[in-house]
Amino acid sequence: MRSPRIATSFVLFVLVAFGLTAGSHAARQPERINPSLLLYPSLVAAYHGAEAAPETRRVDDQKTGIREDIPEKYANRYREWKEEFLATEAGRNQWASYESNSNFTLRIVISRDNPEGATTGNYEWNAAGQLVAATITLGVRLDAGYPNPIYFPVMNSLVPTESSYKISGSTLAATKLAHEFGHVNRTAKVDHLLYQRQGQLIPEYNKIFLSNGRDANDPRLLELARQMGGTPVDIWEDREYWGETNAMVYLRDRFTEESLRCPLFTRIRRSVDLYAKNYEPRFLEIAQAIPSRKICGWQ
């Protein structure tokens, strides 16, 4: 998911300032930043990339359920990622819920544009305000690259270290797929009018913010934030952490042995403490759902 494009120079400034890309986090943890300085966080853009172009066909013309449009040259790797996702109860349940939904079309495609990332978009709602379509776009090298821990504490927990268990590329790809399913799951529950209003007003907010000396207390921006239910950064944080909670559910089911799960959950907890403290209850609820007294560093 992604807001409208921001001035390229601004994005490049943020990327250079913090020295981060989607695949550079194993060697260096980023410094804590002030989210109010970012309109559409460049660290989110580094993973999600550009939004897919809107489709011209309407939902009524498409097959419902899950539609996998995967080129033959990428079929084998995609099959491995999918099988890894479906190796968990959470993955199977979510896949089945969309596959059997005759009122929804979930399209899954692969793109070379954002090779180590993924994005979800092309949302469509019917006249009753129900979400009826979405598209998940996966990068061709989804099994490589680790998003930053600021907005992606769960996926970043898979970064290899000298003492950690080696996580396979297929598991990394399946975790990213789970994150995207989390976006679809959440968007189906939100007020579609508010979601669409946010999409319309975020560009206006960004334009004013960039032209007023980046004064977030500008009355015009305060009014826009009221209408949107938060600033653009608030909105994107909320969306990404919902995606990450679904990725955490996948990892909870994928690693049932405490010796494997605990190091991951401890790293997730550390990143949440540093960068997402206000969203901790979402992650804590998942940790507490583990059928064991040991919840790996979470209280």
N, C-alpha and C positions, 0 to 999 in steps of 0.2 A: 504494500500500500504506500501511496506516495502523494504528497501535495504537489500543486503546480510548480513548474520549474522556477528556481530562484536564480538571480544573477550569477553567472558562472564565476565571476571574480570573487564573489562572497564565499561561495562553496569552496573554491580553491584556497582562499585565505584560511578557512577553518581547517581544511585538511592539512595544509602545510603547518599551521600553528600547532596542531596536536600530533602530527606525524603518524597518522593512522590510515590504513586501508583495510578492506575486508579480510585480507590474508596476512596481516602483519602483527598479530596480537600475541603470538607465542613468545616472542623475544622480549616484549616490553608492555607492561600494563600502562594504560593511559592515565594522565593526571586528571584529577577531578576538575570538572568545568562548571561554569554557571550556565544552566540550560536557558536562562532568559536571554542570553546573547544569540541564541540560534533560532531561526524561524522554522525551517525544516531541518532538523539535526542532520548535519553532513555524515555523521557516523551511522545514521539510519540509511541514508542514501547510499552509503558505501556498500551496504549489503543488499538492499532492495532494488537499487538501480532505477532505471527509467520505467515508467508505467507503460504497460502494453497498449498499443493503439486500440481504440474501441472497435468492436466488431460491427460489421454492417448488417449481419443477419439478425433477425429477431429470435427471441426465445422460442416462439411458436414454431419456428422452422427447424428446431434442433431436437435431437434425441434427448430425452430426459434421463436422469440418473447421472452416472459418471461417464464422461466422454474423454477418452484418452487419444489425443492426436499426437502420436510420437513417431518421428521419422524412423525408418528401418535402421539407419546407421546408429541410432541411439537406443534401440529397443532393448538390447541386452543389459546395458547399464541401468536403464530405467526399471527393468524387471527386477534387478537386484535391490534397488532402492525400495521399490514397492513391496517386495517380499519381506524385507527387513521391517518396514512399517507395519505390515500385516502379521508379523511374528508376535505382536503384543495384543492383549485384549482390547486396549484402548484404540489401537489402530484398526483392528477388525470391526469394532463397533461403529466407529465413525465412518469408515469406508462403507459399511453396509447401510448405514442410515441415509447416505446420499445415493448410493447405488439403487436403493429400492424406492426412492422418493420420486413419484411420478409427477410431482409439481415443481421439480427443481432440476436444473442442469448445471453440473459442475464439470467444467472443461479443464483438463490438465494438458499442458503443452511444454515443450522444451525449446529454449532459445539460446543462441550463442552470444546475445548482447550483454548478458550479465552472468558470465560463466560460473562463478562460485556462489552466486546468490539466488534468490527467488523472490517473487512478488505475487500479490493477489489483487485483482481488480476486476474491471468490467462487470461491476455489480448491477443487477437489474431487479426492480421491484414491480409487482403487479398493481392494479388499481386499488387493491385492498391494503397496500403497504407491506405485502409479504415479499421477502427476498426470494427470487425465483431463478437467479443465475449468477454465477461467478466464474472467474478463470484464474487458475493457479499456473504461473509460469516458472518453470524450473531451469536453472542454468545447466549447461552441458557438463560442467565439472562441479556438480553439487556436492560431490563426495570429497571436496577439498576446500580449504579456506575456513577460517574461524571468525565470525563476527565479534565485534568489540563487546566487553562486559558491561558497558554503561547501559545500553538498551537491550542487550542480548545476554543476560547472565547465565542462562541455561545452555545455550549453544556454545558459549565461550568456555563452559566448564569442561568441554571435551578437548580443549587444547592439550596436546601431549606434554608431559614433563618427564624428567629423568626417573621419578619415583612412581609415576602413574601407570595404570594398566593401559595398554595400547588399544584405543578404540578404532574399530574398522571404519574405512571410508563410507561403507554402506550404512553404518549406524549413524554417522554424521549426516549423511544425506537424508535418512529417514527422520532424524530429529528436525532438520530444516523443513521437511514435508509436514511434520506434525505442527510446526510453528505456523505454516500457511493454513492448515486446516483450522488452527485456532482462530485465525482472522475470519475465516468463513463462518465458523461457529458463532463468534461474537457478533459479527455484522448482522446475522440473521435475528439477533435478539434486540438490537438497538432501534430507536425511533428513526425510521427511514427519512422523515422530514428533517430531523436534526442532522443526520449524517449528510444529507444533500445540502443543507444550509451551510454546514461547515465547509464543504467543498466549494461553495460559492463565495464565502466570506474570507476564507484564509488568504486568497490572493490579494484582496483589498487590505487586509491587516498587514500583510507583508510589504505591500507598496507604501503604506503610511509609515511603517516602522523604519524602512530603509531611507525615507525622505525626511524624517523628523529628528534626526540625530539619535535614533534608536532609544527613544524615550517611551518606555512601556507604560508610563503613567499618563500619557496623552489621553484626554477624555474620549477621543474618537476610538482609540484602541480599547479602552475600558468598556465602552459600549459594545464594540464588536465582540469582545471576549464574553460579555454577558449573553449576547445572542447565540454564540457558538457553544457556550457551556465551558469556556476555558480559553487559554491562549493556544496558538498553534502547537507549541511545545507540549502543553498539557494534553492536548488531543492526541498527539503522536505517541507520547509516553504511554498513555492509557491503552492505546491500540497495540503497541508493541509488547507491553507486559501481559496483555491477554494472550497474544500469540505465544509468548514464552511460557506461560503457565501450562498451555497445552503441550508444549515441547517437554516440560517437566513431567507431565503425566505419562508421556511416552517413555521417558527414561526410567521413571519409577517402575513401569511394567517390564521394561526391557532388562533391567538389572535387578534381579530379585535377591542376589547374594549381597549381604551387607558389606562384604569386603570390596565389592565393586561399586555399589551404589553410594556408600557413605563418602568416599573421597569426592565424588561428583556433587553430592548434595552439600557438602561442606564448602566447596568452592562456590556453588550457587549462593549459599547463605552469605559468604564473604562479599560477593559482588552486590547482592541485594542490600546489604548493610551500607555499602559505600555509595551506591548510586540510585537505589530504588526503595529507600526506607519507607516511604509513604505507601508503597504497594506491597509491603511485606506480608500482610494477611493473605493475599492471594496465593503466595508461594507456601506459606506456613500451612494452609489448609491441605495442600497436596502432600506435604511432608507428614502431616499428622494422619493422613489416610493410609499410611503404610501399615500393614498388618504385623506390626512389631513395636515393642516399646522403644526401640532404638531408632530415633528419627534423625540421626546423623548430624548433630550440631544444631538442630532446630529445637526451640523450646516451646 
